[in-house]
């Protein structure tokens, strides 16, 4: 095992998340849900946490959309 620089690096050298970056990511995730078939109004009323969970599971989103259209 090495003892080089990569093993001495601290976690504080990683870049911080900026509010603008978070907003950009959230906007992209909401657009992705709309592309999956959800209505834009439903997506806008959701919180960021719920959007994040649904983006990770596109098959669940498609089932929700199919159930809603029936």
Helices and strands as residue ranges (DSSP letters): H 5-8, G 11-13, H 19-36, H 40-45, H 48-56, H 58-69
